[in-house]
Amino acid sequence: MYECVIVGGGIHGTYLSQRLLEDTDLEREDLLVVDPHERLLESFRRKAAACEMEELRSTFVHHVGTEPFGLETFAESRDREDELRPTPDYPPRPTLSLFLDYADYVIDGNDLDTLHRRATVEAIREPNTDDGALVLETADSRDESSETAEIRTRNCVLAIGHGGRYRQPSWADGVDAIDHVWDGFDPGTRADGTVVVGGGVTAAQLATCLAGREPVTLCTRHELETANSEADPRWINWNHIERHLHRHPPGSKARLETVGEARNDGTIPPTLLERLETAVDDGALSIRHGDVRSARDVDGRVRLLLEDGGCLSADRAVLATGFAPVFEHPFVDRVADELDLERGYRGMPVLDDETLAWQDSSGHATSVFVTGALAAGTVGPLAGNVAGARRAADRLTTGITVDERRPVTAD
């Protein structure tokens, strides 16, 4: 049996695994990270590649290492300070290459890959025993015909991000020439013209990278708005979070509305807007404002009809329309139903604010914990970001303790 199993090997799961080893009594044999991908951070790497991300929106102190200035030191020791991009009125931001190279340095240096088991968690249940364990039912992600295997653990952390589910408007259903940027789209393929649908940072990044190779139209519902970060940096501070978010009841509508109002959704960094405007001035990119009413395939091309009566036609359309709500993820539904976990407004997990333990219907903290977007009701508007991983770990490490009945053996 493990003391703690982390479900998800992205930024949150990778960072948390280190904090648990550094800040609790857990030993390496007590901890497991379960993720279906071949290596840690693989989902993040694929998303970044799909939109040809050049640099992160987060600052250089937000990364997967536990030393705040570790990435800066890494860059300086390798003469890569030029990859810490200066940003007006904002701290420098790392290039994607620097961020990932440092992440690999952290993973290799801490042997984190040895904690990773490549599998998909299908369900979590409580066995008919009195040892307080949870049973994770898993399937080998490399073999669809493999039998379900069980992992026993005293504690479980859900670090699933948005769970690979993307927001796709109904008008795009059934149209072959429409892809979602994070669902198999390959930016390396060439087309005679592309419409990118969306108004946030991913849409802007994708449009600018494609504009150097083919005609591109960015179709956005609103005028482009800028913001350096996804929310005011004060939301990194626990005192600010407690004062402005925790004054509302856990799981309440007021909490979700506070988070929504604080997030700068649908905005792009000013530096990216400058690149967009340059592409427009060069004639490589055009921007069209309006809602899409319908779409259809016409002679091997996609035609988008806009609400204002206008029409856009291209070889393909790529959606950069964000994620589906993680609170509505089928896996989250199954876990909550099986373990009788309390859910609040729009399915938001009701958590213990001090430990991020998910409460049951009786109001008692369970041994299921959450981080990432699932923890937004407690961690705030930056919960899903790198900064949110660091803040969530502050509290998870106080809630996840080693059982006094040790020693235990894995599995």
ZIVENDA-V500754 format. One record per pair of residues at least 24 apart in sequence whose ideal C-beta (glycine too) atoms are under 8 Angstrom apart, sorted by the first residue. I is the first residue (numbers start at 1). J is the second residue. If there is no record, write none. Layout:
i = [I | I]
j = [J | J]
//
This chain:
i = [1 | 1 | 1 | 1 | 1 | 1 | 1 | 1 | 1 | 2 | 2 | 2 | 2 | 2 | 2 | 2 | 2 | 2 | 2 | 3 | 3 | 3 | 3 | 3 | 3 | 3 | 3 | 3 | 3 | 4 | 4 | 4 | 4 | 4 | 4 | 4 | 4 | 4 | 5 | 5 | 5 | 5 | 5 | 5 | 5 | 5 | 5 | 5 | 6 | 6 | 6 | 6 | 6 | 6 | 6 | 7 | 7 | 7 | 7 | 7 | 7 | 7 | 7 | 7 | 8 | 8 | 8 | 8 | 8 | 8 | 8 | 8 | 9 | 9 | 9 | 9 | 9 | 9 | 9 | 9 | 9 | 9 | 10 | 10 | 10 | 10 | 10 | 10 | 10 | 10 | 11 | 11 | 11 | 11 | 11 | 12 | 12 | 12 | 12 | 12 | 12 | 12 | 13 | 13 | 13 | 13 | 14 | 14 | 14 | 14 | 14 | 14 | 14 | 15 | 15 | 15 | 15 | 15 | 15 | 16 | 16 | 16 | 16 | 16 | 16 | 16 | 17 | 17 | 18 | 18 | 18 | 18 | 18 | 18 | 19 | 19 | 19 | 19 | 20 | 20 | 20 | 20 | 21 | 22 | 23 | 23 | 24 | 24 | 24 | 24 | 25 | 25 | 26 | 26 | 28 | 28 | 28 | 29 | 29 | 30 | 30 | 30 | 31 | 32 | 32 | 32 | 32 | 32 | 33 | 33 | 33 | 33 | 34 | 34 | 34 | 34 | 34 | 34 | 34 | 34 | 35 | 35 | 35 | 35 | 36 | 36 | 36 | 36 | 37 | 37 | 38 | 39 | 39 | 40 | 40 | 40 | 40 | 41 | 41 | 41 | 43 | 43 | 45 | 46 | 47 | 48 | 48 | 49 | 50 | 50 | 50 | 50 | 50 | 50 | 51 | 51 | 51 | 51 | 51 | 51 | 51 | 52 | 52 | 52 | 52 | 53 | 53 | 54 | 54 | 54 | 54 | 55 | 55 | 55 | 55 | 55 | 56 | 56 | 56 | 56 | 56 | 56 | 57 | 57 | 57 | 57 | 57 | 57 | 58 | 58 | 58 | 58 | 58 | 59 | 59 | 59 | 59 | 60 | 60 | 60 | 60 | 60 | 61 | 62 | 62 | 62 | 62 | 63 | 63 | 63 | 63 | 63 | 63 | 64 | 64 | 64 | 64 | 64 | 64 | 65 | 65 | 65 | 70 | 70 | 71 | 71 | 71 | 74 | 74 | 74 | 74 | 75 | 85 | 87 | 87 | 87 | 88 | 89 | 90 | 90 | 117 | 118 | 119 | 121 | 122 | 122 | 123 | 123 | 123 | 124 | 124 | 124 | 124 | 124 | 125 | 125 | 126 | 126 | 127 | 132 | 132 | 134 | 134 | 151 | 152 | 154 | 154 | 155 | 155 | 155 | 155 | 156 | 156 | 156 | 157 | 157 | 157 | 157 | 157 | 157 | 158 | 158 | 158 | 158 | 158 | 158 | 158 | 158 | 159 | 159 | 159 | 160 | 160 | 160 | 160 | 160 | 160 | 161 | 161 | 161 | 161 | 162 | 162 | 162 | 162 | 162 | 162 | 163 | 163 | 163 | 163 | 165 | 165 | 165 | 165 | 166 | 166 | 166 | 166 | 166 | 167 | 167 | 167 | 167 | 168 | 168 | 169 | 169 | 169 | 171 | 171 | 171 | 171 | 172 | 172 | 172 | 175 | 175 | 175 | 175 | 175 | 176 | 177 | 177 | 177 | 177 | 177 | 177 | 177 | 178 | 178 | 178 | 178 | 178 | 178 | 179 | 179 | 179 | 179 | 180 | 180 | 180 | 180 | 181 | 181 | 181 | 181 | 185 | 190 | 191 | 191 | 191 | 192 | 192 | 193 | 193 | 193 | 193 | 193 | 194 | 194 | 194 | 194 | 194 | 195 | 195 | 195 | 195 | 195 | 195 | 195 | 195 | 196 | 196 | 196 | 197 | 197 | 197 | 197 | 197 | 197 | 197 | 198 | 198 | 198 | 198 | 199 | 199 | 200 | 200 | 200 | 200 | 200 | 200 | 201 | 201 | 201 | 201 | 202 | 202 | 203 | 204 | 204 | 204 | 204 | 205 | 206 | 206 | 207 | 207 | 207 | 208 | 208 | 208 | 208 | 208 | 211 | 211 | 211 | 212 | 212 | 215 | 215 | 216 | 216 | 216 | 216 | 217 | 217 | 217 | 217 | 217 | 217 | 218 | 218 | 218 | 218 | 218 | 219 | 219 | 219 | 219 | 219 | 219 | 219 | 220 | 220 | 220 | 221 | 221 | 221 | 222 | 222 | 223 | 224 | 224 | 224 | 224 | 225 | 225 | 225 | 225 | 226 | 226 | 226 | 226 | 226 | 227 | 227 | 227 | 227 | 228 | 228 | 229 | 230 | 230 | 230 | 230 | 230 | 230 | 230 | 231 | 231 | 231 | 231 | 231 | 231 | 232 | 235 | 235 | 235 | 235 | 236 | 236 | 236 | 238 | 238 | 241 | 241 | 241 | 241 | 242 | 245 | 245 | 245 | 246 | 246 | 250 | 250 | 250 | 250 | 250 | 250 | 250 | 250 | 251 | 251 | 251 | 251 | 251 | 251 | 251 | 251 | 251 | 252 | 252 | 253 | 253 | 255 | 255 | 255 | 255 | 256 | 256 | 256 | 256 | 256 | 256 | 259 | 259 | 259 | 259 | 259 | 260 | 262 | 262 | 263 | 265 | 288 | 323 | 326 | 326 | 326 | 327 | 332 | 335 | 339 | 339 | 341 | 341 | 344 | 348 | 348 | 349 | 349 | 349 | 350 | 351 | 351 | 351 | 352 | 353 | 353 | 354 | 354 | 354 | 355 | 355 | 355 | 355 | 355 | 356 | 356 | 356 | 356 | 357 | 365 | 369 | 369 | 369 | 371]
j = [131 | 133 | 152 | 153 | 154 | 408 | 409 | 410 | 411 | 30 | 31 | 32 | 151 | 152 | 153 | 154 | 408 | 410 | 411 | 30 | 31 | 153 | 154 | 155 | 400 | 402 | 403 | 406 | 408 | 30 | 31 | 32 | 153 | 154 | 155 | 156 | 157 | 400 | 31 | 32 | 33 | 34 | 136 | 151 | 153 | 155 | 156 | 157 | 31 | 32 | 33 | 34 | 156 | 157 | 159 | 34 | 35 | 121 | 136 | 156 | 157 | 158 | 159 | 160 | 33 | 34 | 35 | 158 | 159 | 160 | 161 | 372 | 33 | 34 | 35 | 37 | 39 | 40 | 41 | 42 | 116 | 159 | 35 | 40 | 41 | 43 | 44 | 159 | 161 | 372 | 41 | 44 | 64 | 386 | 389 | 159 | 161 | 371 | 372 | 388 | 389 | 392 | 40 | 157 | 159 | 371 | 40 | 41 | 64 | 103 | 106 | 107 | 112 | 64 | 66 | 386 | 389 | 390 | 393 | 157 | 159 | 371 | 389 | 392 | 393 | 396 | 112 | 115 | 64 | 65 | 66 | 106 | 110 | 112 | 66 | 393 | 396 | 397 | 393 | 396 | 397 | 400 | 110 | 66 | 393 | 397 | 397 | 400 | 401 | 402 | 401 | 402 | 400 | 402 | 111 | 114 | 115 | 409 | 410 | 402 | 408 | 410 | 115 | 115 | 117 | 151 | 153 | 410 | 112 | 115 | 116 | 117 | 116 | 117 | 119 | 120 | 121 | 136 | 138 | 151 | 116 | 117 | 118 | 119 | 118 | 119 | 120 | 141 | 118 | 141 | 118 | 113 | 116 | 107 | 112 | 113 | 116 | 100 | 103 | 107 | 161 | 164 | 100 | 182 | 182 | 96 | 100 | 187 | 181 | 182 | 185 | 186 | 187 | 206 | 181 | 187 | 202 | 205 | 206 | 209 | 320 | 187 | 205 | 206 | 209 | 96 | 205 | 95 | 96 | 205 | 209 | 85 | 93 | 94 | 95 | 96 | 93 | 94 | 95 | 96 | 99 | 386 | 93 | 201 | 228 | 229 | 230 | 269 | 93 | 229 | 385 | 386 | 387 | 90 | 91 | 92 | 93 | 84 | 91 | 92 | 93 | 94 | 91 | 385 | 386 | 387 | 390 | 94 | 99 | 102 | 103 | 106 | 386 | 102 | 103 | 106 | 107 | 386 | 389 | 102 | 103 | 106 | 102 | 106 | 98 | 99 | 102 | 98 | 101 | 102 | 105 | 102 | 271 | 228 | 269 | 271 | 270 | 228 | 228 | 229 | 151 | 142 | 149 | 331 | 148 | 331 | 334 | 335 | 338 | 156 | 335 | 338 | 339 | 368 | 338 | 339 | 338 | 339 | 152 | 367 | 403 | 367 | 368 | 411 | 411 | 367 | 403 | 367 | 368 | 369 | 400 | 367 | 368 | 369 | 368 | 369 | 370 | 371 | 396 | 400 | 332 | 335 | 368 | 369 | 370 | 371 | 372 | 374 | 370 | 371 | 372 | 326 | 329 | 331 | 332 | 372 | 374 | 326 | 372 | 373 | 384 | 323 | 324 | 326 | 329 | 373 | 384 | 326 | 329 | 331 | 332 | 323 | 324 | 326 | 329 | 319 | 321 | 322 | 323 | 324 | 321 | 322 | 323 | 324 | 319 | 321 | 292 | 319 | 321 | 292 | 293 | 294 | 295 | 295 | 317 | 319 | 295 | 296 | 297 | 302 | 317 | 297 | 297 | 300 | 301 | 302 | 315 | 316 | 317 | 295 | 302 | 316 | 317 | 318 | 319 | 316 | 317 | 318 | 319 | 318 | 319 | 320 | 321 | 206 | 318 | 319 | 320 | 318 | 214 | 314 | 315 | 316 | 314 | 315 | 217 | 313 | 314 | 315 | 316 | 314 | 315 | 316 | 317 | 318 | 219 | 302 | 304 | 312 | 314 | 316 | 317 | 318 | 317 | 318 | 320 | 292 | 304 | 317 | 318 | 319 | 320 | 321 | 319 | 320 | 321 | 322 | 224 | 266 | 265 | 266 | 267 | 268 | 320 | 322 | 267 | 268 | 269 | 272 | 320 | 322 | 320 | 268 | 272 | 273 | 276 | 272 | 318 | 320 | 276 | 279 | 285 | 272 | 275 | 276 | 279 | 285 | 279 | 284 | 285 | 279 | 284 | 284 | 314 | 279 | 284 | 285 | 286 | 285 | 286 | 287 | 288 | 312 | 314 | 276 | 285 | 286 | 287 | 288 | 288 | 289 | 290 | 292 | 304 | 306 | 312 | 287 | 288 | 289 | 289 | 290 | 291 | 266 | 289 | 289 | 268 | 273 | 276 | 287 | 264 | 266 | 267 | 268 | 267 | 268 | 269 | 270 | 273 | 264 | 267 | 268 | 269 | 269 | 270 | 264 | 263 | 264 | 265 | 267 | 381 | 382 | 385 | 262 | 263 | 264 | 380 | 381 | 382 | 262 | 262 | 380 | 381 | 382 | 382 | 387 | 391 | 391 | 394 | 378 | 379 | 380 | 391 | 353 | 377 | 378 | 380 | 353 | 378 | 344 | 350 | 351 | 352 | 353 | 359 | 377 | 378 | 342 | 343 | 344 | 345 | 348 | 349 | 350 | 351 | 377 | 344 | 345 | 344 | 345 | 344 | 345 | 348 | 377 | 344 | 345 | 346 | 348 | 376 | 377 | 376 | 377 | 380 | 381 | 383 | 381 | 380 | 381 | 381 | 322 | 312 | 373 | 372 | 373 | 374 | 374 | 374 | 368 | 366 | 368 | 366 | 368 | 377 | 376 | 377 | 374 | 375 | 377 | 377 | 375 | 377 | 378 | 399 | 378 | 395 | 395 | 398 | 399 | 395 | 396 | 398 | 399 | 400 | 392 | 395 | 396 | 399 | 399 | 399 | 396 | 399 | 400 | 396]
//
